[in-house]
Amino acid sequence: MAVGSEPAVLAPVAATGHGLRHQRLGIALLAALLAVAPLFLYPVFLMKVLCFALFACAFNLLIGYVGLLSFGHAAFFGTAAYAAGHAAKVWGLSPELAVLFATACSAALGLVFGWLAIRRQGIYFAMITLALAQMLYFFYLQAPFTGGEDGIQAIPRGRLLGLVDLSHDLAMYGVVLVVFLGGFLLIYRTIHSPFGQVLKAIRENEPRAVSLGYDTDRYKLAAFVLSAALSGLAGGTKAIVFQLASLTDVHWTMSGEVVLMALVGGLGTVFGPVVGAAVVVSLQNYLAGLGHWVTIVQGCIFVACVLAFRRGLVGELARLIRRPL
Amino acid sequence: MAGDDAILETEGLTKEFRGFVAVRDVALRVRRGAVHALIGPNGAGKTTCFNLLTKFLQPTAGRILFEGRDITGLRPAQVALLGIVRSFQISAVFGHLTALENVRVALQRKRGESFDFWRSEKVLERWNGRARELLDAVGIAAFADVPAAELPYGRKRALELATTIALEPRLMLLDEPTAGMGREDVGRITALIREVAKGRTVLMVEHNLAVVADLCDTITVLVRGEILAEGDYARISADPRVREAYLGSEEG
């Protein structure tokens, strides 16, 4: 019973090393599509898709590349929405400063939440993030500056750098597109950075990464803060676009929605969360007439994903063409 | 200190899990340059010992000295940086990374921390050459671009070894390096370990006594968490207590 015979098929076929040209091509294609999209689709709808796409990409950075399932990401999205709304409306900050401030708030919150949650693994990690996010939800429900059930309404879009009037939807769309692409490229770069290599190693086998001398808790925390900050960038931008920050943004269902988006598109894929966000937001928009039934439809999609195509839309496509997407 | 060339020493090393003493008062001494085996029946506390030495577990009592320095209070990542690198019972590779990337993750440690998420991973390509050398040294250069999960079992263990050596450890702890292997793979890995042990110190847990006899110059027998005997293979295999506790089943 010699076991020495080489399975020769293994050697050259699965070569993943040779460049990621098709991913770069995909990004260029995505940017081009989004640039011309307002000619065909309603810009406000597109902006909603882009804000949630960025949120889902930020979430996917954790689950897909570090293997951490956060179930409290609404906290970062919602906190940023309130922060941007408050800064723009009450303090009268310009939109870019309001969004920057919002991003910083979410990053700081991410540092606290992450520091508390990172010590636990798997389901315990998810539960701690959920619990912390729920505590924050009840705080925002009571806090005076959030407007309680009403939220912060009529947030001024203002003028970008004091020059460009953002009340015009196309101008606003341009800004959102730049924010989205900036965030998306930052995540793409992170995945393909020395830092990203360590994250992937932790995802694959954390004890082994420790045994190679990596203090994995610090890497996980750094990734958590980065993800929180980018979720905040998405949430803050959303508040400026829709001129509204409300309890919906911090509610646990928002955390669930971002899980659904990443799952539908494909966890651990570059383009999956964007596709997932587009699908989920489209469903919400076009099925809005169904009222509460939308939740049921979403639930069915979730079940279908888990049962039939666990890799998600983009994940399955990537498997078909045998290239990472 | 003079003349006492122990790279690793433990004093009264004890680990208790809720009243169950897994490792009791172990005084282990690993000579620099030795290939030292830790053997014993199942449940003797060999893997617990490994976890204590690499600080994956915190001892209940006792001290661990590495090159005369007390490392009892250090964290596992710090121990690794001092030069104590372990392998795992189940082959520990990064499945979705290619073989080359696996080794590079270890080499990457040389640049210090890698928190630079804004930099391209192209900066890591400077280690590709060294990574290929290491893959070549363990005979899997042809698999450089294959995801580690797709490698056959024996090759995974070879890859793990290459990744471990990449850190240039002063002390390698191998946890059952030949577990679950066919005879041919065992021969290959044994030869490999002999090769990489040159100029290093190796402490290994191993069940395959033929491998132990072949590779190791010192053997410590652990039974129920305590050291029963120590010496070279001839002495250990002649010790009646060891025969009773460990080899006895093979005799009768």
Interface residues (C-beta under 8 A of the other chain):
Chain A: M1 A2 V3 G4 P7 L10 A11 P12 A14 A15 T16 G17 H18 L186 R189 T190 H192 S193 P194 F195 G196 Q197 V198 K200 A201 R203 E204 N205 P207 R208 A209 V210 S211 L212 G213 Y214 D215 T216 R218 Y219 A222 L226
Chain B: T54 F56 R75 P76 A77 Q78 A80 L81 V85 R86 S87 F88 A92 V93 F94 G95 H96 L97 T98 L100 E101 R104 V105 A106 Q108 R109 R111 E113 S114 F115 D116 F117 W118 R119 S120 E121 V123 L124 A142 F143 A144 D145 V146 P147 E150 L151 P152 G154 T163 L167 G182 R183 E184 D185
